[in-house]
Amino acid sequence: MSSVSGKFIIKICLFTIVIFAVTAALFATILKDFYLSVYPYQILLIAIVTTIGHLWIIHASEQNTMKFTTAFMGSVTLKLMVYLFFMLIYLWIDRSQVVPFVLTFMILYLIFTVFEVSEVLRFIKK
């Protein structure tokens, strides 16, 4: 594993812990009525899939810079498919809280996507 990959894993672990702590505080106070039991699984899934996608991009670009675009587009496509599959399965099982589930998932997706894109841009500049 390259030093870039190791640093990213540490950063995303810390980032995930911070996001989890902030959202746990929000769900314990202001958003108490919107807490979902699946929330920890949402954040865990997004963190793991983001990590795998990012490592794939980094690995491909270290081998050949021309592979970066293919790896990036493939990563985005596979992530969206995994997320869609997860959302469909959960909503098929439990339709009682569709709006809170989709909103939390989309907010987490956006937060982690911004984090990953900033890390990819930092990597590209080097």
Residue pairs with C-beta under 8 A, 6 or more apart in sequence:
2 58
2 62
4 58
4 62
4 123
5 55
5 58
5 59
8 51
8 54
8 55
8 58
8 119
9 51
9 55
11 119
12 47
12 50
12 51
12 54
12 115
13 47
15 115
16 43
16 44
16 47
19 43
19 108
19 111
20 40
20 43
23 39
23 43
23 104
27 34
27 35
27 39
34 97
34 100
34 104
36 42
36 97
36 100
36 101
36 104
38 90
38 94
38 101
39 104
42 86
42 104
42 105
42 108
43 108
45 82
45 83
45 86
46 83
46 105
46 108
46 109
46 112
47 112
49 79
49 82
49 83
50 79
50 112
50 113
50 115
50 116
53 75
53 76
53 78
53 79
53 116
54 75
54 116
54 119
54 120
56 71
56 74
56 75
57 68
57 71
57 72
57 75
57 120
58 123
59 71
60 67
60 68
60 70
60 71
61 67
61 68
61 71
61 123
61 124
68 124
72 120
83 105
83 109
87 101
87 102
87 105
90 101
91 98
91 101
94 101
